[in-house]
Amino acid sequence: MKIVIAIDSFKGCLSSEEANHAAADGVRSVLPKAEVREVTVSDGGEGFVKAYHKAVGGIWVETEVCDPLMRPVKAHYLLNGNLAVLEMAEASGLSLLSPEERNPMLATTYGTGQLIVDAIQRGACHIIIGLGGSATNDAGMGMLLALTDYLHEYHLSNPCTPSFPYKDITLQLRHVHFTMASDVRIPLYGPCGAAHVFGSQKGATPEMIRLLDERARLFAERSARFLGYDHSADEGAGAAGGVGYAMLQYLHADNRSGIDLLLDATGFTELAHMADLIITGEGSADRQTLMGKLPMGILHHASNTPVCLFAGRVSDREALLNAGFAHVECINPPDIPLSVAMRATVARQNIRQSVQRLTSDVLGARYCPMLS
C-alpha cells in the first residue's frame, strides 16, 4: 500500500516535517510494510524555502538585511543556479517583532528589497518570493525603495525623476523574472483590501487601518498615473500588506499559488496518481480552508486518490467533506486546553494517534480493497 503524507505546519507548534513524521509513525504502527512518502509543504509562508530546498536542492545563502523596524537581522534564502527562492518573512516577518512592537504604520518591507538585491547580485534571474507571515502594510514601498537605492548605487536609474523614485525599476530589472507565491486573493485597498483584512493581526487600530488603506490607494493612483496601468484591483495585490501589488505593478511578477508552485517542484501529481491514500492537515480547518489554503491545493492535485484531512481544530466539517475530502478529523479531544494542545509533544502524539485510528479503523472500513 502506498501512502503520501503532506501536512502543513501547525503554526507555533510543529513544522511540516515534524507533523509528517508523526503521521508516518501512526501509519507504520499499524501497517509496517506500507510504502510511506513524506512531502514537506508550505503555501508560501513559514517553511516555504525549506520545503523548496527539499524538492530541488541548492545552497543556503545568509545575508544581513533590515527587519521591519530597520534593525539588522540575518536572513536566509535558497540559491539553485540562477533560481533564488525567498521568504519575505525572513526580513519583514511578524515573527521578528514582539507583540508590543507591531505597528504597520511603521513597519517596512525594505529588508525584503535587500534580499532581492542580494539574490540579483549573486546571479539570480528567476526569483520566487513566498509572501506569507509579513508584519507590514506598506504596499511594498519599502521593498521598492531598496531596489531603487540599488539602482542608484550602480547608476542604473535616472536621477532626473526624484518625484517618483520607483519609475525605473520596471525597465532596469526586466532581465529578472519574478514569481510571487501566495494564496491570498484580495485587492490592494478597499473594504476587502490588505489593511482591512489583515491589518488588525499586524497591530493596526481601526484608525490605523483607515490610514493604511488611504495610503495604499493614493500610492496606487500615483503609480497608475506614472506607469499608465494599474494592478491594484488584481487578485493577490493585497498579499503581504500590498507587496503583491508592488510585484505585479513594478516587477511584472507571475502570481502563483504557493502550494501549486511547491507541488509542481516535488512532482506531487505523479506521486498522488500512484498513491492509494493521501494524508494532509493544518492547524485549523474550516471554511477558509476551502478558499485556497494548502489542503485544498493537495486535494486539487490528488486526482482520484482519497485525501484525508487532520487539523488541530475543525469546524464546517460537512462543507469540507462536500468539497471532496474523504475523511476530516480533529486530532484534539474536545476538552483539551489550547495551551496544552499547542505543546509540540502533545501535538505529535495526537497526530500519531489520530492517523493510527484512521489506518486501523476508518481506513480498513472504507478502503478494504486497498488493504488486500
Secondary structure as the mmCIF struct_conf table of DSSP 4:
data_model
#
loop_
_struct_conf.conf_type_id
_struct_conf.id
_struct_conf.beg_label_comp_id
_struct_conf.beg_label_asym_id
_struct_conf.beg_label_seq_id
_struct_conf.end_label_comp_id
_struct_conf.end_label_asym_id
_struct_conf.end_label_seq_id
STRN STRN1 LYS A 2 ILE A 7
STRN STRN2 PHE A 10 PHE A 10
TURN_TY1_P TURN_TY1_P1 LYS A 11 CYS A 13
STRN STRN3 LEU A 14 LEU A 14
HELX_RH_AL_P HELX_RH_AL_P1 SER A 16 VAL A 30
TURN_TY1_P TURN_TY1_P2 PRO A 32 LYS A 33
STRN STRN4 GLU A 35 GLU A 38
BEND BEND1 ASP A 43 GLY A 45
TURN_TY1_P TURN_TY1_P3 GLU A 46 GLY A 47
HELX_RH_AL_P HELX_RH_AL_P2 PHE A 48 VAL A 56
STRN STRN5 ILE A 59 CYS A 66
TURN_TY1_P TURN_TY1_P4 PRO A 68 LEU A 69
BEND BEND2 MET A 70 MET A 70
STRN STRN6 PRO A 72 ASN A 80
TURN_TY1_P TURN_TY1_P5 GLY A 81 ASN A 82
STRN STRN7 LEU A 83 GLU A 87
TURN_TY1_P TURN_TY1_P6 MET A 88 MET A 88
HELX_RH_AL_P HELX_RH_AL_P3 ALA A 89 SER A 92
STRN STRN8 GLY A 93 GLY A 93
HELX_RH_3T_P HELX_RH_3T_P1 LEU A 94 LEU A 96
BEND BEND3 LEU A 97 LEU A 97
HELX_RH_3T_P HELX_RH_3T_P2 PRO A 99 GLU A 101
TURN_TY1_P TURN_TY1_P7 PRO A 104 LEU A 106
HELX_RH_AL_P HELX_RH_AL_P4 TYR A 110 GLN A 121
TURN_TY1_P TURN_TY1_P8 ARG A 122 GLY A 123
BEND BEND4 CYS A 125 CYS A 125
STRN STRN9 HIS A 126 GLY A 130
BEND BEND5 GLY A 133 GLY A 133
STRN STRN10 SER A 134 SER A 134
BEND BEND6 ASP A 138 ASP A 138
TURN_TY1_P TURN_TY1_P9 ALA A 139 GLY A 140
HELX_RH_AL_P HELX_RH_AL_P5 MET A 141 GLU A 153
TURN_TY1_P TURN_TY1_P10 TYR A 154 HIS A 155
BEND BEND7 SER A 157 SER A 157
TURN_TY1_P TURN_TY1_P11 PRO A 159 CYS A 160
TURN_TY1_P TURN_TY1_P12 PRO A 162 SER A 163
BEND BEND8 PHE A 164 PHE A 164
TURN_TY1_P TURN_TY1_P13 PRO A 165 ASP A 168
HELX_RH_AL_P HELX_RH_AL_P6 ILE A 169 GLN A 172
TURN_TY1_P TURN_TY1_P14 LEU A 173 HIS A 175
BEND BEND9 VAL A 176 VAL A 176
STRN STRN11 HIS A 177 ALA A 181
BEND BEND10 LEU A 188 GLY A 190
TURN_TY1_P TURN_TY1_P15 PRO A 191 CYS A 192
BEND BEND11 GLY A 193 GLY A 193
HELX_RH_AL_P HELX_RH_AL_P7 ALA A 194 PHE A 198
TURN_TY1_P TURN_TY1_P16 GLY A 199 GLY A 199
HELX_RH_3T_P HELX_RH_3T_P3 SER A 200 LYS A 202
TURN_TY1_P TURN_TY1_P17 GLY A 203 GLY A 203
HELX_RH_AL_P HELX_RH_AL_P8 PRO A 206 LEU A 227
BEND BEND12 GLY A 228 GLY A 228
TURN_TY1_P TURN_TY1_P18 SER A 232 ALA A 233
BEND BEND13 ASP A 234 ASP A 234
TURN_TY1_P TURN_TY1_P19 GLU A 235 GLY A 238
HELX_RH_3T_P HELX_RH_3T_P4 ALA A 239 GLY A 242
HELX_RH_AL_P HELX_RH_AL_P9 VAL A 243 TYR A 250
BEND BEND14 LEU A 251 LEU A 251
STRN STRN12 ASP A 254 ARG A 256
HELX_RH_AL_P HELX_RH_AL_P10 GLY A 258 THR A 266
TURN_TY1_P TURN_TY1_P20 GLY A 267 GLY A 267
HELX_RH_AL_P HELX_RH_AL_P11 PHE A 268 MET A 274
BEND BEND15 ASP A 276 ASP A 276
STRN STRN13 LEU A 277 ALA A 285
BEND BEND16 ASP A 286 ASP A 286
HELX_RH_3T_P HELX_RH_3T_P5 ARG A 287 MET A 291
TURN_TY1_P TURN_TY1_P21 GLY A 292 GLY A 292
HELX_RH_AL_P HELX_RH_AL_P12 LEU A 294 HIS A 300
TURN_TY1_P TURN_TY1_P22 HIS A 301 HIS A 301
TURN_TY1_P TURN_TY1_P23 SER A 303 ASN A 304
BEND BEND17 THR A 305 THR A 305
STRN STRN14 VAL A 307 VAL A 314
HELX_RH_AL_P HELX_RH_AL_P13 ARG A 317 ALA A 323
TURN_TY1_P TURN_TY1_P24 GLY A 324 GLY A 324
BEND BEND18 ALA A 326 ALA A 326
STRN STRN15 HIS A 327 CYS A 330
BEND BEND19 ILE A 331 ASN A 332
TURN_TY1_P TURN_TY1_P25 PRO A 334 ASP A 335
HELX_RH_AL_P HELX_RH_AL_P14 LEU A 338 ALA A 341
TURN_TY1_P TURN_TY1_P26 MET A 342 MET A 342
BEND BEND20 ARG A 343 ARG A 343
HELX_RH_AL_P HELX_RH_AL_P15 ALA A 344 ARG A 357
HELX_RH_PI_P HELX_RH_PI_P1 LEU A 358 VAL A 362
HELX_RH_AL_P HELX_RH_AL_P16 LEU A 363 ARG A 366
HELX_RH_AL_P HELX_RH_AL_P17 CYS A 368 LEU A 371
#
